[in-house]
Amino acid sequence: MYTLDIASAHPGRTLSVKSAPYLRLDRSTLRAGPADTAVANFNDYVWLFDHNYTSEIDITRPCLIRFVSPGQESPSYGPFPEIHIDGPAIFLGPRFEEVLARYDGEKHQWLACAEGKYYEAVVIDSA
């Protein structure tokens, strides 16, 4: 199970995604797999979880990350002890100073910063 900590907007509250072996950032929607249930949508610099919102999401479980588009898939990156999603970007590292990916709202795709390639989705697998 993944735990998503809803950061600054709602201190002390967490949202659990139950029975999800992976999470998928499918364009601007966060989905819990394998059912691909929509958990949150990114809109106007905030993530909307039903009636709650936040600009930041912390994934506090060890994870692997890969990028996918129809017919192509990147190698897995990680494992990372945790990642931080701040608005339209995924950060990692001891102080979350390293940018792994950025969402391009005009292209509706994720830029894998290390590769310089665009993909339609980011898959976050448990490590």
VOMIDREN-73968 format. One line per 3 residues: for each residue x, y, z of N, C-alpha, C. Coordinates in steps of 0.2 Angstrom, whole numbers, plus 2048, in hexadecimal, padded with zeros to 3 digits. Layout:
<recs>
X,Y,Z,X,Y,Z,X,Y,Z  ...
</recs>
This chain:
<recs>
804,7FA,800,800,800,800,804,806,800  803,80B,7FC,806,812,7FC,803,816,801  806,81B,804,803,820,808,805,827,805
801,82B,803,802,831,800,801,836,806  806,83A,808,805,83F,80D,803,845,80A  7FD,848,80B,7FA,84E,809,7FE,853,80D
802,857,809,807,85C,80D,804,862,80F  806,868,80E,805,86E,811,7FE,870,811  7F9,86E,80D,7F2,870,80D,7EF,86D,813
7F0,867,815,7ED,863,81A,7F2,860,81E  7F5,863,823,7FA,860,827,7F7,85B,82B  7FB,855,82C,7F9,850,830,7F4,84B,82D
7F2,84C,827,7ED,848,824,7F0,844,81E  7EF,83D,81E,7F1,839,819,7EC,836,815  7ED,834,80E,7E9,831,80A,7EC,82A,808
7E9,825,80A,7EC,81E,808,7E9,81C,802  7ED,819,7FE,7EB,815,7F8,7EB,80E,7F9  7E6,80B,7FA,7E6,804,7FD,7E7,7FF,7F7
7EA,7F9,7F8,7EB,7F4,7F3,7EE,7F7,7EC  7F2,7FB,7EC,7F5,7FE,7E6,7FC,7FC,7E6  7FE,7F7,7E1,805,7F5,7E1,809,7FA,7DD
806,7FF,7DA,809,804,7D6,805,80A,7D6  808,810,7D5,804,816,7D3,806,818,7CC  802,81C,7C9,803,81E,7C2,801,825,7C1
806,829,7BF,805,830,7BD,803,830,7B6  7FD,830,7B4,7FB,82F,7AD,7F9,836,7AB  7FD,839,7A7,7FD,840,7A6,7FC,845,7AC
7F6,847,7AD,7F5,84B,7B3,7F0,848,7B9  7F0,841,7B8,7EC,83E,7BD,7F0,839,7C1  7EF,838,7C7,7F3,833,7CB,7EE,82D,7CC
7F0,827,7CA,7EC,822,7CA,7EF,81C,7CE  7EB,818,7D2,7ED,812,7D6,7EC,80C,7D1  7F1,808,7D0,7F1,802,7CC,7EF,7FC,7D0
7ED,7F6,7CE,7ED,7F5,7C6,7E6,7F7,7C4  7E1,7F9,7C8,7DA,7FB,7C6,7DB,802,7C2  7E0,806,7C3,7E1,80D,7C0,7DC,811,7C3
7DA,811,7C9,7D5,815,7CC,7D8,81C,7CD  7D5,821,7CB,7D7,828,7CB,7D7,82A,7D3  7DD,82C,7D5,7DD,82E,7DC,7DD,836,7DD
7E1,839,7D8,7E1,841,7D8,7E2,843,7D1  7E1,849,7D0,7E2,84D,7CA,7E6,853,7CB  7EA,855,7C7,7EE,85B,7C7,7EB,860,7C3
7E9,866,7C6,7E6,86B,7C3,7E8,872,7C6  7EA,876,7C2,7EC,87D,7C4,7F1,87D,7CA  7F6,879,7C9,7FC,878,7CE,7FA,875,7D5
7F4,872,7D5,7F2,86E,7DB,7F0,867,7D9  7F1,862,7DE,7EE,85B,7DD,7E8,85B,7E1  7E2,859,7DD,7DC,859,7E0,7DA,851,7E2
7D9,850,7E9,7D7,84A,7EB,7D0,84A,7EE  7CB,849,7EA,7C4,84A,7EB,7C3,851,7ED  7C2,852,7F4,7C1,859,7F6,7C7,85C,7F9
7CC,859,7FA,7D2,85B,7FD,7D7,85D,7F7  7DC,861,7F8,7E1,863,7F4,7E7,865,7F7  7ED,864,7F3,7F3,865,7F5,7F8,867,7EF
7FD,86B,7F0,802,86C,7EB,808,867,7EB  808,863,7F1,80E,85E,7F2,80B,857,7F4  80E,852,7F1,80D,84B,7F3,813,848,7F5
814,845,7FB,81A,841,7FD,818,839,7FC  81C,836,7F9,81B,82E,7F8,821,82C,7FD  81F,829,802,823,827,808,825,820,808
824,81C,803,826,815,802,82C,815,7FD  830,810,7FE,835,80F,7F9,832,80D,7F2  835,810,7ED,832,80F,7E7,837,80F,7E1
834,80D,7DB,838,80D,7D5,834,811,7D0  837,815,7CC,833,819,7C7,835,817,7C0  830,817,7BB,831,816,7B4,82C,81A,7B0
82E,81C,7AA,82A,820,7A6,828,81C,7A0  821,81D,79E,81E,818,799,81A,81D,794  81A,81A,78E,816,81D,789,814,817,785
80F,817,780,80E,811,77C,814,80F,778  816,809,779,81B,807,775,822,808,778  823,80C,77D,829,80D,780,829,80E,788
82F,80C,78B,82F,80C,792,836,80D,794  837,811,799,83E,813,79B,840,80D,7A0  847,80D,7A1,849,809,7A7,846,80B,7AD
846,807,7B2,844,809,7B9,84A,80D,7BC  848,812,7C0,84C,817,7C4,84B,815,7CB  850,815,7CF,84F,814,7D6,853,80D,7D8
851,80B,7DE,84C,80D,7E2,84D,813,7E6  848,817,7E7,848,81D,7EB,845,81C,7F2  847,81E,7F8,844,81D,7FE,83D,821,7FE
83D,826,7FB,837,82A,7FA,837,82F,7F5  832,832,7F2,832,837,7ED,82D,83D,7EF  82E,842,7EC,82A,848,7EE,827,84B,7E7
821,84C,7E7,81D,84F,7E1,81B,855,7E3  81E,85A,7E0,81D,861,7E1,81A,864,7DB  813,866,7DB,810,868,7D5,811,863,7CF
814,866,7CA,815,861,7C4,81C,85E,7C3  81F,85D,7C9,826,85A,7C9,827,855,7CE  82B,850,7CC,82D,84B,7D1,834,84C,7D3
835,84C,7DA,83C,84E,7DD,83E,848,7E1  845,847,7E2,848,842,7E6,84E,844,7E9  851,840,7ED,857,842,7F0,856,844,7F7
85C,845,7FB,85B,846,802,857,84C,804  857,851,800,853,857,801,84E,859,7FC  84D,853,7F8,849,854,7F2,84B,85A,7ED
852,85A,7EC,854,85F,7E8,855,85D,7E1  855,856,7DF,856,854,7D9,84F,853,7D5  84E,856,7CF,848,855,7CB,849,84F,7C7
844,84A,7C8,844,844,7C4,840,845,7BD  83A,848,7BE,836,849,7B9,832,850,7BA  82F,852,7B4,82B,858,7B4,825,857,7AF
81F,859,7B1,819,858,7AD,819,85F,7A9  818,85E,7A2,817,863,79D,810,864,79B  80D,869,79E,806,86A,79D,804,86B,796
808,86E,792,806,86F,78B,807,869,787  80C,865,788,80C,85E,785,808,859,788  806,85A,78E,802,855,792,807,84E,792
80D,84F,794,812,84A,795,817,84B,79A  81A,846,79D,81F,847,7A2,826,846,79F  82A,84B,7A0,831,84B,79E,836,848,7A3
839,842,7A1,83E,83F,7A5,844,843,7A5  846,846,7AA,84B,84B,7A9,852,848,7A8  853,842,7AA,85A,83F,7A9,85B,83D,7A2
855,83B,79F,855,839,798,854,83E,793  850,844,795,84E,849,790,849,847,78C  845,841,78E,83F,83F,789,839,840,78D
834,840,789,82D,841,78B,829,83A,78B  825,839,790,821,833,791,81A,835,793  815,831,792,80E,832,794,80D,831,79B
811,82C,79E,80F,82B,7A5,816,829,7A9  815,82A,7B0,81A,828,7B4,817,822,7B9  81B,81D,7B9,818,817,7BD,81D,817,7C4
81A,817,7C9,81D,817,7D0,81C,810,7D3  821,80B,7D3,820,804,7D5,823,804,7DC  820,800,7E0,823,7FE,7E7,829,7FB,7E6
82E,7FC,7EA,835,7F9,7E9,835,7F3,7EE
</recs>
